[in-house]
Amino acid sequence: YGRSQTQTEEVAISSGEYQAVFLDNGQVYFGKLQRSRDDFFLLTDVFYLQSEVMVEQTSSLALTKLGSEAHGPVDQMEINQEHILFIEDMKDDSKVVQAIQQYQSTK
């Protein structure tokens, strides 16, 4: 009596792998996801597609690395779980993961 019964739904995240995080504003971020603090996830090694590029594109992807923008953000973001529609683990042979690996090999 008098106690609120809040249930936290745990999201299984494959550690060390890349995830696609789909937000309710239509933006999709790619990176390594982990639980940060109550109601937040931490996404690191962050990439995103330029707005005019579709995820289904089969040619080379126009990925942007977070941190290259004019305001100079650090390469991580905390995302409120209320704005996450869904999370997907990405396979090693996905075009996005291959583009990320290619980007990293040139650095």
C-alpha positions as CSV (number, residue, x, y, z in Angstrom):
1,Y,0.0,0.0,0.0
2,G,1.3,3.4,-0.9
3,R,4.3,2.1,-2.8
4,S,4.7,2.8,-6.5
5,Q,5.4,-0.3,-8.5
6,T,7.7,0.9,-11.2
7,Q,9.1,-1.8,-13.5
8,T,12.2,-1.1,-15.4
9,E,12.4,-3.0,-18.7
10,E,16.0,-4.1,-19.3
11,V,17.2,-3.9,-22.9
12,A,19.7,-6.5,-23.9
13,I,22.6,-4.8,-25.6
14,S,25.4,-6.7,-27.2
15,S,28.6,-5.3,-25.6
16,G,31.3,-4.3,-28.0
17,E,29.1,-4.4,-31.0
18,Y,27.5,-1.5,-32.9
19,Q,23.8,-0.7,-32.5
20,A,21.4,1.4,-34.5
21,V,19.3,3.7,-32.3
22,F,16.1,5.0,-33.9
23,L,14.7,8.1,-32.2
24,D,11.2,9.6,-32.3
25,N,12.4,12.6,-34.2
26,G,13.4,10.4,-37.2
27,Q,17.1,10.5,-36.6
28,V,19.1,7.3,-36.5
29,Y,22.5,7.1,-34.7
30,F,25.0,4.3,-34.9
31,G,27.5,3.5,-32.2
32,K,28.2,1.4,-29.1
33,L,25.4,1.6,-26.7
34,Q,25.3,1.0,-22.9
35,R,23.0,1.8,-20.0
36,S,24.2,5.1,-18.5
37,R,21.9,6.1,-15.7
38,D,18.2,6.0,-14.9
39,D,16.3,6.6,-18.1
40,F,19.4,7.3,-20.2
41,F,21.6,5.3,-22.5
42,L,25.2,6.3,-23.4
43,L,26.1,6.0,-27.1
44,T,29.8,6.2,-28.0
45,D,31.8,6.0,-31.3
46,V,28.8,7.8,-32.8
47,F,28.0,8.1,-36.5
48,Y,24.9,9.2,-38.3
49,L,23.6,9.4,-41.9
50,Q,23.3,12.7,-43.6
51,S,19.6,13.6,-43.8
52,E,19.2,13.2,-47.5
53,V,20.7,9.7,-47.5
54,M,18.3,6.7,-47.1
55,V,19.4,3.8,-44.9
56,E,18.5,1.4,-47.7
57,Q,21.1,3.0,-50.0
58,T,23.3,0.3,-51.5
59,S,26.2,2.4,-52.7
60,S,28.7,3.9,-50.4
61,L,27.1,5.5,-47.3
62,A,27.5,9.1,-46.4
63,L,28.2,8.6,-42.7
64,T,29.1,11.6,-40.5
65,K,31.2,11.1,-37.4
66,L,29.9,13.0,-34.4
67,G,32.4,15.6,-33.4
68,S,32.9,17.1,-36.8
69,E,30.0,19.6,-36.5
70,A,30.6,23.3,-36.1
71,H,29.6,23.3,-32.4
72,G,32.3,20.6,-31.8
73,P,30.5,18.0,-29.6
74,V,32.4,15.2,-27.9
75,D,32.1,11.8,-29.5
76,Q,29.4,10.5,-27.2
77,M,25.8,11.3,-26.4
78,E,23.4,10.5,-23.6
79,I,20.0,9.6,-25.0
80,N,16.8,9.7,-22.9
81,Q,15.1,6.4,-23.4
82,E,11.7,8.1,-23.8
83,H,12.9,9.3,-27.2
84,I,14.1,5.8,-28.4
85,L,11.7,4.0,-30.6
86,F,13.8,0.9,-30.9
87,I,17.4,-0.4,-30.9
88,E,18.9,-2.9,-33.3
89,D,22.2,-4.8,-33.1
90,M,24.1,-4.5,-36.4
91,K,25.8,-7.4,-38.1
92,D,29.5,-7.2,-38.8
93,D,28.8,-7.4,-42.5
94,S,26.2,-4.6,-42.6
95,K,27.0,-1.7,-44.9
96,V,27.0,0.8,-42.0
97,V,29.5,-1.3,-39.9
98,Q,31.7,-1.7,-43.0
99,A,31.6,2.0,-43.6
100,I,32.5,2.7,-39.9
101,Q,35.4,0.2,-40.1
102,Q,36.6,1.8,-43.3
103,Y,36.5,5.3,-41.7
104,Q,38.5,4.0,-38.7
105,S,41.1,2.4,-40.9
106,T,41.9,5.7,-42.4
107,K,42.5,7.4,-39.1
